[in-house]
Each structure stands twice: as C-alpha cells, then as structure tokens.
Amino acid sequence: MIKVRSKDGTKIAVDRLGDGPAVILVGGGSVDRSDNAPLAALLAEYFTVYNYDRRGRGDSDLSPAGTPYSPELEFQDLEAVFAAAGGSADLYGISSGAALALLAAAAGCPAKKVALYEPPYILEESSKPRPSKDNASVYRELVAAGKRDEAFIRFVVHGVGLPAELVETWRTEPWWPKQLQLAHTLEYDATIMGESRLPVDEVRDYTTPTLVMSGDSGWEWIEAAAPALAGILKNGTHEVLNGQTHEVDPAVLVPKLRAFFA
C-alpha cells in the first residue's frame, strides 16, 4: 500500500498491483477498497492496477476537520491517484463509484477510457422511488447524532430496497461493525447521486470513450438505466453481461475490461 496526497492534504490509500497499462478502480457505496480487491487481483495479470480507498474509508484519511463534503474533493483524490499512475490511466467504477468515475472524467480527470458497471440512475418512467432532495443531509444528521445504524438501515431499505425486517437480522453479522464505521460516507454517495437522474448537463461536452455495462439478472430499474446512460454519451456504448446481478462476478468482468481497455 502507498498513500498519495490530495489537493487539500487528505492522504488516500492505494494498492498497486501488477505490471502493464494503468487502470484505476473506484468502489461504490458503503464499501472500502477490499470490495474491488478480487477484481484487482485478476486484472493485475494484464494491467498495473490502482485500487484505492475513497476518502474517509479504510486506510484513507477523513477530510480535514470542518470541511463540508463535495464531489469535487473526490475528483481531486482521483487526480492524485492518476498522478501516481503516471498522469493518465483507464478508469473503472461500480455502482455509485461508477457515477463518481463518470463525473470525475467529465470534469477533466485524465482518463483514457472509462468503464462503468450499473451506476444507480433512475429513469423517469421507472417505478423505483427517487431519493429525496434532502437525502444526503439526512445521512449527515443521523451520523452526527450517533445513529450510524439508522443511517445504514436507511441506505439498505430506501436506497437498495431490501425489507427492514431482513436488515434487522444483520445486526449480529460479523461485518455489521464495519458497515457502521463506513456510515459517514453514505452522505458522500448520496451527494454524488442527488435524485439519481441521468447526468445530462454534466456530460454534455464529455467525449471520452465510455463503456456502460449492466447485468440481466438483477434489478430491472438499474439495468434499464445503463443503455439510457450510454445513449446520452457522445462516445458511449452499452453491453449486457449475461447472468450477472449488481454483485458482478470479477471473472466475467475481466475479459470485458481487457477488450475495452486494449
């Protein structure tokens, strides 16, 4: 593990694996870099992989005291990882990390190509409820009040859509404490996603080659959004990974990334 310094001084933890063209991996919500570790290990046979902890997660620092969250802070974190990778790299993101990767690239991060897996946008015609406009502030207030468990339960029930009764049974699981440790970052991903509308304005001038992938065996609302997102990109394509859900198999993903990043 190495640490790179973001523009505001925050130290970002990065695992560097393999040898070859550089690829940076961006994790989704309520996870640290261990979530992408199996994918990183497989990709390392073909690439130099930079798998990092997003701000406030794992071995990366929290923002300086008193610093309000903004996605631009995470763009700057990514720029520091790009610098460690030699100044440019291919970029992959999953779930809300896919939305972050896309927005960062559209804002000028030096990605050569961008691959996304199931960014959680919601189409206008979808029956999936949109997050409320105050979603991010609700997470922030719950965590500030010491109610990290309520914040995580809100994410899983209202964000993911699982029954509250099921989530309550998770309290005795060995991974539950880790989820509570990450609860302050739920505000971050909620801010990135907003009301989960397609980022039409943000990508209006974006031309980086971008592959948007989705499964065909998971949530219909998120799978429907993938081709729609590719359709608003000037240089976007969409591909379905047969048999995959939101928890995509790294062994299925690797050949797609190898072909696209070639």
VENNOR-V341206 format. One record per residue. N is the residue number from 1. PHI is phi in whole degrees, -180 to 180 (999 if undefined). Layout:
n=N phi=PHI
n=N phi=PHI
This chain:
n=1 phi=999
n=2 phi=-119
n=3 phi=-126
n=4 phi=-113
n=5 phi=-105
n=6 phi=-76
n=7 phi=-58
n=8 phi=-90
n=9 phi=95
n=10 phi=-63
n=11 phi=-91
n=12 phi=-113
n=13 phi=-84
n=14 phi=-135
n=15 phi=-94
n=16 phi=-113
n=17 phi=-131
n=18 phi=80
n=19 phi=-149
n=20 phi=152
n=21 phi=-58
n=22 phi=-80
n=23 phi=-133
n=24 phi=-108
n=25 phi=-108
n=26 phi=-117
n=27 phi=-81
n=28 phi=-91
n=29 phi=-82
n=30 phi=60
n=31 phi=-139
n=32 phi=-113
n=33 phi=-69
n=34 phi=-64
n=35 phi=-66
n=36 phi=-93
n=37 phi=-61
n=38 phi=-61
n=39 phi=-65
n=40 phi=-59
n=41 phi=-63
n=42 phi=-72
n=43 phi=-67
n=44 phi=-65
n=45 phi=-71
n=46 phi=-127
n=47 phi=-134
n=48 phi=-89
n=49 phi=-103
n=50 phi=-113
n=51 phi=-109
n=52 phi=-119
n=53 phi=-84
n=54 phi=-63
n=55 phi=-46
n=56 phi=81
n=57 phi=-123
n=58 phi=52
n=59 phi=-93
n=60 phi=-84
n=61 phi=-74
n=62 phi=-73
n=63 phi=-63
n=64 phi=-54
n=65 phi=-53
n=66 phi=85
n=67 phi=-86
n=68 phi=-70
n=69 phi=-73
n=70 phi=-150
n=71 phi=-57
n=72 phi=-60
n=73 phi=-62
n=74 phi=-75
n=75 phi=-61
n=76 phi=-66
n=77 phi=-61
n=78 phi=-63
n=79 phi=-60
n=80 phi=-67
n=81 phi=-70
n=82 phi=-58
n=83 phi=-61
n=84 phi=-66
n=85 phi=-86
n=86 phi=103
n=87 phi=108
n=88 phi=-154
n=89 phi=-169
n=90 phi=-80
n=91 phi=-134
n=92 phi=-128
n=93 phi=-139
n=94 phi=-123
n=95 phi=57
n=96 phi=-66
n=97 phi=-68
n=98 phi=-69
n=99 phi=-62
n=100 phi=-61
n=101 phi=-60
n=102 phi=-64
n=103 phi=-65
n=104 phi=-65
n=105 phi=-65
n=106 phi=-66
n=107 phi=-86
n=108 phi=120
n=109 phi=-60
n=110 phi=-80
n=111 phi=-83
n=112 phi=-76
n=113 phi=-140
n=114 phi=-129
n=115 phi=-117
n=116 phi=-127
n=117 phi=-120
n=118 phi=46
n=119 phi=-62
n=120 phi=-84
n=121 phi=-83
n=122 phi=-121
n=123 phi=-74
n=124 phi=-59
n=125 phi=-86
n=126 phi=-73
n=127 phi=-84
n=128 phi=-68
n=129 phi=-64
n=130 phi=-79
n=131 phi=-63
n=132 phi=-70
n=133 phi=-64
n=134 phi=-98
n=135 phi=-55
n=136 phi=-64
n=137 phi=-68
n=138 phi=-63
n=139 phi=-60
n=140 phi=-60
n=141 phi=-70
n=142 phi=-63
n=143 phi=-66
n=144 phi=-62
n=145 phi=-86
n=146 phi=80
n=147 phi=-101
n=148 phi=-63
n=149 phi=-64
n=150 phi=-66
n=151 phi=-64
n=152 phi=-66
n=153 phi=-62
n=154 phi=-59
n=155 phi=-61
n=156 phi=-72
n=157 phi=-78
n=158 phi=-87
n=159 phi=-84
n=160 phi=-82
n=161 phi=102
n=162 phi=-87
n=163 phi=-67
n=164 phi=-61
n=165 phi=-63
n=166 phi=-67
n=167 phi=-63
n=168 phi=-61
n=169 phi=-73
n=170 phi=-80
n=171 phi=-58
n=172 phi=-95
n=173 phi=-73
n=174 phi=-64
n=175 phi=-88
n=176 phi=-58
n=177 phi=-58
n=178 phi=-65
n=179 phi=-63
n=180 phi=-68
n=181 phi=-63
n=182 phi=-92
n=183 phi=-60
n=184 phi=-65
n=185 phi=-82
n=186 phi=-61
n=187 phi=-59
n=188 phi=-62
n=189 phi=-69
n=190 phi=-64
n=191 phi=-67
n=192 phi=-60
n=193 phi=-82
n=194 phi=58
n=195 phi=-92
n=196 phi=64
n=197 phi=-83
n=198 phi=-56
n=199 phi=-83
n=200 phi=-58
n=201 phi=-68
n=202 phi=-65
n=203 phi=-106
n=204 phi=-57
n=205 phi=-107
n=206 phi=-86
n=207 phi=-127
n=208 phi=-63
n=209 phi=-56
n=210 phi=-136
n=211 phi=-106
n=212 phi=-106
n=213 phi=-112
n=214 phi=-149
n=215 phi=-87
n=216 phi=-132
n=217 phi=-130
n=218 phi=-125
n=219 phi=-79
n=220 phi=-63
n=221 phi=-65
n=222 phi=-79
n=223 phi=-70
n=224 phi=-70
n=225 phi=-74
n=226 phi=-62
n=227 phi=-66
n=228 phi=-66
n=229 phi=-64
n=230 phi=-58
n=231 phi=-69
n=232 phi=-92
n=233 phi=-90
n=234 phi=-68
n=235 phi=-134
n=236 phi=-109
n=237 phi=-132
n=238 phi=-126
n=239 phi=-141
n=240 phi=-95
n=241 phi=-100
n=242 phi=-62
n=243 phi=80
n=244 phi=-100
n=245 phi=-108
n=246 phi=-65
n=247 phi=-89
n=248 phi=-70
n=249 phi=-75
n=250 phi=-57
n=251 phi=-67
n=252 phi=-80
n=253 phi=-73
n=254 phi=-57
n=255 phi=-60
n=256 phi=-67
n=257 phi=-69
n=258 phi=-59
n=259 phi=-67
n=260 phi=-72
n=261 phi=-83
n=262 phi=-64
